[in-house]
Structures are given as structure tokens and as C-alpha cells.
Amino acid sequence: MNHQSDQEFSLAGQLLIATPGMLDPNFVRTVSLICEHDPRGALGITINRPSRLTLADVLIEIGIPIKDEVLQEPLTQNQVLYGGPVHSDRGLILHNGHGSWESSIKISGHLNLTSSRDILEAIANGNSPDQFLMVLGYAGWGAGQLEQEVLENAWMQVPANDQLLFKTKHSDCWSATAATLGIDINQMSVQAGHA
């Protein structure tokens, strides 16, 4: 396989929908955004599994003061998500727009994933990106592992969009993402066939 065909198969920027047959408890009924994917493996974040923490909780925990009281309530209502089982104590911000953050990776188009403290300070000061969400941890796949899971029908995929990422309720995200394929995922069989 040449390098060009590897790039063509990259799932970066795609949402993976766990099929009803998904057995891994970390991914049952989840939607995961693939942030990086190349022949060495893949990195993704789950976007529909809320944790018990809010963004205000995290800011307080790491010592970033919320400067404006008007921001207090929205940050208290902004749930932090469980992004995956790898480094589940590490916070990542998925956001639109670019900005000049210390540590970001470009996912696709206008989507970025930032892991540096400066974006949290900006959020606490009211200078956040237009749309963002915070996750703790991420998912990782070794070389060929994600490709094999796709072949085994563990995942369906759709291109990521702002509506699904930032505006769909977490509890509706799994079925809403599948619905973009014209599928009622709640009617799918747990057993899947292979073509």
C-alpha cells in the first residue's frame, strides 16, 4: 500500500458511531471524533459521555479564576465529557476556529484539539472560541486496529459537523449521528454481517 492510499483512508475528521454490537464498555452507545489517523494508529475523543464534572469545577481544581461573574453560571452548566480511557486525567478542548494556543492539533477544516492551559485561561476570561467542549482523556488505537474494527462492523462513520459536535444533546448524540446516515440505530440488530 502506498502512502497516498493510506492518506485516502484516514478517518481524521470523521465521527465514529458505535454499532449496537460494540462490546468494549468504553464505547457502548458512543460517538467518537477521530482527531488523528495514520498508518501508526489513531487518536479520538468520545463526544457524548458526560462526566460528573463541569468546566467550572475543572477551572477551580487547577487554580484558574473565573474573572467575570456572568461567566460563572454558563461554566457551571458546561459538562466535561469522558473523552476516553487513555490519560483520563488530561483535559483537552475541542473547538472551532484557530487561535494561537500553545499546543493544538488541526483535525480538519476549522476543528482543532488544544491541550494547553492558555485556552482554559481564555475561557475563564470570556475569550473562548465560538464553540468548544472539554473532554478528559482520549481513545487510542494501534497500527491497523481501528481499520480492523471498522471491517468488523464495530463502527459506522459520518463526517463531523458543528451541529453534531457542539449543539446536539449528549443523550441524543448517538441516535442523531446515526440518523444522518438514514439509520434508526435503535432498530439495528446486535449481530452484523460482513460483505
Order of alpha helices (4+ residues) and beta strands (2+ residues): alpha-beta-beta-beta-beta-alpha-alpha-beta-beta-beta-beta-alpha-beta-alpha-beta-alpha
